[in-house]
Amino acid sequence: MKTTQNTVLITGGSAGIGLEMAKLFSERHNHVIITGRDKQRLRDAAARFQNITPIASDVSKADDVNRLVELLYRDFPGLNIIINNAARALLYDITVPGVNAFEKAQEEMFTNYVSVMRLNEGLLPLLKKQAEAAIVNVSSVVAFVPGSLVGYSASKAALHSYTKSLRIALEDTSDIKVFELMPPLVNTEFSKEIGGSDGIAPRVVAEGLLNALQNDEYEIHIGQTAQIYQLYLSSPSEALKFMKSRRKQLHLNKN
């Protein structure tokens, strides 16, 4: 699909991968709408680039989402790309009593999976009006092989399954293309607690997405995700062993 002259919504667009996506789409003459919870950070991000509109909105709150959807229908009727990038990731040990693992996992599952469904559902009628449209769900390599973040891994696995189902449901009834972006570890503040400094640059992820959109590549395996995915297909146990070794290395580095 075309990657210029679009109207693009990026949730979680004020930092990390989302901000790099916003920058790249802006450079290619798209109008970009970024959302997030921090108003000042959104304004600061939007001030750095052209064609970016910041909107404070929390994807996990129904009232925020309803207001966002209403605003988009009213002020951005040409919206044709949604990038569901906002996410929550918490590091905790599910074997330790009292860590409130259930509550943490519930928060991650709702933000990373259920909230994506809600926003997509609200905006699908608008996308169906466009000549060409796309939904991008930002998943992760841990959708296949779980990593250190237990609830996050489970939520991304759910998002991966939902994305496949949505693609199947839309392919015969509309021109909306459904993409899944699966980065490996990325060097952002978001992943700092799990060794993000060893990850790839967020710009690499943004460029990978842009290339995949141009070529209609619906499952986008960035960087090491491609190797881990192939290992998972050939030997799930070996892929799990690889991720376990990464977890051990993380703990060694922290200690």
Secondary structure, 3 states (H helix, E strand, C coil): CCCCCCEEEEECCCCHHHHHHHHHHHHCCCEEEEEECCHHHHHHHHHCCCCEEEEECCCCCHHHHHHHHHHHHHHCCCCCEEEECCCCCCCCCCCCCCCCHHHHHHHHHHHHHHHHHHHHHHHHHHHCCCCCEEEEEECCHHHCCCCCCHHHHHHHHHHHHHHHHHHHHHHCCCCEEEEEEECCCECCHHHHHHCHHHCECHHHHHHHHHHHHHHCCCEEECCHHHHHHHHHHHCHHHHHHHHHHHHHHHHHHHC
